[in-house]
Amino acid sequence: MPYLALYAVIGAVIIWLYLRRHNTKAQTHAAELQESIDNGMAEPPSLHPIIDPTRCIGSGSCAKACPEDAIGIINGLAVLKNAAHCIGHGACLPACPFDAIKLVFGTDKRGIDIPNISTDFETNVPGVFIAGELGGMGLIRKAAEQGRQAIASIRKRGAAGASSAEFDVVIVGCGPAGLSAGLSAMHHKMKYKLLEQEDSLGGAVYHYPRQKIAMTAPVVLDIIGTVKFGEVQKEKLLEFWQDVVKKTKLQIAFREEMVAVEKDGEVFVVKTSKGSYRTRTVLLTMGRRGTPRKLEVPGEESAKVAYRLIDPEQYRGQHVLVVGGGDSALEAAIALAGQPNTPVILSYRSEAFSRVKQKNRMLLEQAEKDGTIQVMLKSKVVEIFEREVEIDFAGKKKRYANDIVLVCAGGLLPIPLMQKIGIEFETKHGTE
């Protein structure tokens, strides 16, 4: 009997410790969720999970599987506590043992426009196909699979209009779907043109923060075969893709932006910033990040103007202007100010930073106190010069020493261009 009492006490202590730890984690997750709500960061930017409370038992398997710590357990149920962190890995979906999770675009507060496409990835415009994130698939491995399957669908169409077409397919965008589609076109000896508006491949992945987990499962690529990645960081994935392009000699037209698609008889004419191409079909594989929003001021065409920050160290010792008021702008300014002898000006047109993480807000306030960042609210860039920049700040125009202008003002989705082509859209509100 004494032994039974001892075992009972030990068991009770173990249960008490477990419950205390469980409750502490739940309180932490609840605090993180409230912080997201208070900072206006509770709306997920892309593909994300919704949890069915009638199926969820709070096992926590989805939270453990999430590489971005976006899911937590509150009151015994899984909750998307850090919505802004979720980039649609989808690792939570297979991890749930009770099918309580589905992945959706949009929410009841913020709808997302998704083009209508068939099971063969063809839009309502015959001959125009969409694969990847733009069509509603944010998962890298599935976007790549869609690119491969879309090319298979295009091959089934035969050679209608081939006599006057220069290409079998023009692929627009070199993210996961576009890269995979290009490899498939090569594999099937199709005449293809692969366009990328930026100067690097990777699409949205290229713009992920450093060391962010980019992919969480294997993917199949034509020519290459099955790529057995588990969790892989952005840098490793981009390095792999660059190696694939080098080994396969996949041809990519960088810094060439699509500006129009027009029908000419049985073929399409894809007009770009550098020319035009006649093609049987068009495959759109752009991401939802869109074309960088520009300032539209004199001097913006200068080579010293950039729209993303890849490596803060490359701007070490220079005068930098960061334009924007979101997390990307604050994070860029903070990272740059951390470089030795690198004075930073942060210009934002509004009177306050309203939708930014509390951590970034606190780091910015500290950098401003330290004098490493000069914050200019209610300001706008007037003109960009070779060694200076003119800013209208508090109603006064003044020139400041400047070597680099970094514009972090978001992107413009190609929806108007696609609507001009005739592609129809449906607004998703997170219900399917």
C-alpha positions, -999 to +999 in steps of 0.1 A: +000+000+000+027+026+008+041+019-027+006+026-042+004+059-023+039+068-036+030+060-072-002+080-068+017+110-056+043+107-084+015+104-109-003+134-095+029+155-097+035+145-133-001+154-142+002+187-124+035+196-141+020+186-175-011+207-169+009+237-157+031+235-188+001+231-210-017+261-194+015+283-196+018+276-234-019+283-239-015+316-222+015+325-243-003+316-275-033+336-264-010+366-258+006+362-292-029+361-308-040+392-290-008+410-300-014+401-337-050+415-334-038+447-317-012+453-343-036+447-372-016+415-382-044+390-378-052+387-416-031+360-434-014+373-466-019+341-487-028+305-484-035+295-448-053+270-426-087+272-411-095+248-383-128+230-378-135+232-340-158+202-342-130+180-354-100+195-336-090+178-303-060+201-296-034+174-302-009+201-312+005+181-341-003+209-365+015+234-343+046+212-341+046+207-379+043+244-387+079+257-396+069+293-390+053+290-355+021+304-369-003+279-351-009+276-313-033+258-290-057+279-270-085+265-249-078+231-262-082+240-299-057+249-327-056+286-336-038+306-363-021+328-337+005+345-360-014+349-392+012+372-407+039+345-404+019+320-424+031+317-460+012+286-470+037+258-464+007+235-458+027+213-434-002+215-409-027+198-433-012+163-434+000+166-397-036+168-384-048+133-375-085+142-376-088+161-409-097+193-390-077+216-413-082+228-448-062+254-467-079+284-481-073+319-496-089+350-482-110+356-451-145+370-444-129+404-439-105+404-468-113+385-500-087+374-525-093+373-563-086+339-578-089+333-616-113+306-627-094+277-642-103+242-653-088+209-641-064+212-670-053+246-657-069+264-687-087+297-681-119+307-696-098+321-725-089+291-746-051+287-749-043+307-718-033+286-688-025+295-652-004+274-627+010+281-592+003+308-567-016+331-590-042+303-596-046+297-559-018+273-551+007+287-526+025+254-518+059+253-536+058+215-542+022+217-556+029+248-576+058+230-593+035+200-599+009+223-615+036+237-638+044+202-649+008+192-654-001+224-672+026+217-698+011+182-702-023+197-708-008+221-734+008+192-752-026+175-756-039+205-775-019+195-805-003+220-830-032+242-839-019+276-852+017+263-852+024+274-887+023+311-877+035+306-841+071+311-831+066+292-799+045+264-785+042+281-752+053+314-736+057+309-698+055+341-677+072+340-643+101+319-630+090+309-596+084+272-587+056+267-612+074+285-641+107+268-635+090+234-634+070+242-665+102+253-683+119+220-675+088+201-687+088+220-720+125+212-724+118+176-716+091+173-743+112+192-768+086+220-771+095+255-784+092+277-753+100+312-740+104+316-703+100+352-691+110+367-657+105+404-649+131+404-622+168+397-625+167+364-605+146+332-604+125+320-575+095+343-576+080+349-541+106+326-525+134+350-535+117+377-513+114+355-482+135+367-452+169+351-447+169+315-436+131+312-438+118+277-443+107+276-479+097+240-486+087+211-464+082+181-488+097+164-519+088+176-554+090+161-588+107+180-617+110+168-653+146+160-663+157+162-627+134+136-611+122+135-575+139+161-553+138+147-518+137+178-497+124+178-462+125+212-446+147+234-466+156+271-461+152+297-488+189+300-495+194+263-501+164+261-523+175+290-545+209+275-547+194+242-558+173+259-585+203+279-598+222+247-601+193+231-620+192+259-645+230+257-650+230+219-655+199+217-678+208+250-696+172+261-692+168+294-710+153+323-690+148+358-703+154+379-671+144+415-667+117+411-693+082+421-682+050+410-699+029+441-707+001+427-729-013+395-745-033+399-777-050+374-799-041+373-836-060+347-854-051+313-840-021+325-821-013+349-792+011+378-793+028+383-760+042+418-758+070+425-733+093+453-723+118+441-748+098+428-777+069+405-787+065+367-793+039+347-813+028+316-795+002+288-796-004+291-759+004+312-728+011+298-694+010+324-666+030+313-635+035+346-618+032+349-580+007+371-561+034+394-549+030+414-582+052+440-598+069+463-573+049+495-566+069+525-578+072+560-565+067+575-600+091+604-594+119+618-615+152+598-612+135+566-602+149+549-632+184+553-617+204+522-610+207+531-573+169+525-568+160+490-556+128+473-546+140+446-522+167+441-497+187+409-500+219+416-481+222+447-459+260+444-458+262+454-495+251+489-485+276+492-457+290+527-453+264+543-476+235+568-471+203+549-475+167+560-480+140+534-472+105+542-484+075+525-470+055+519-438+050+481-436+070+454-418+093+449-448+102+486-448+109+487-410+128+454-411+149+467-440+157+500-423+166+483-390+189+458-408+206+485-427+210+507-397+228+478-380+256+481-405+286+503-394+286+538-406+253+534-426+229+564-419+193+555-428+163+577-435+128+560-433+102+579-452+065+571-449+036+591-463+012+585-434+013+599-399+019+565-381+029+529-387-004+512-381+000+476-394+034+465-382+046+440-356+052+453-321+088+439-322+096+460-353+080+491-338+101+488-306+133+481-326+126+512-348+120+534-318+153+523-303+172+529-335+156+563-337+168+571-302+203+559-310+203+582-340+209+554-366+176+559-383+159+592-391+121+586-393+101+610-415+064+604-412+040+624-434+068+627-460+072+618-497+100+616-521+100+644-547+130+636-569+161+613-569+195+626-579+229+610-584+242+618-549+211+632-532+174+628-528+148+655-523+121+648-497+090+668-488+089+665-451+064+684-429+056+707-459+093+716-465+114+703-494+150+695-487+178+675-502+196+648-483+228+630-490+219+596-506+236+566-523+208+541-523+169+543-524+151+512-513+114+512-521+093+488-499+059+499-510+043+465-518+034+452-552+008+456-579-010+424-589-014+419-627-052+416-623-061+445-647-038+430-673-053+396-669-088+410-671-079+428-703-069+394-717-104+383-708-096+361-678-125+359-653-119+360-615-138+348-584-133+364-550-124+339-523-134+346-486-117+317-469-147+293-471-133+269-498 
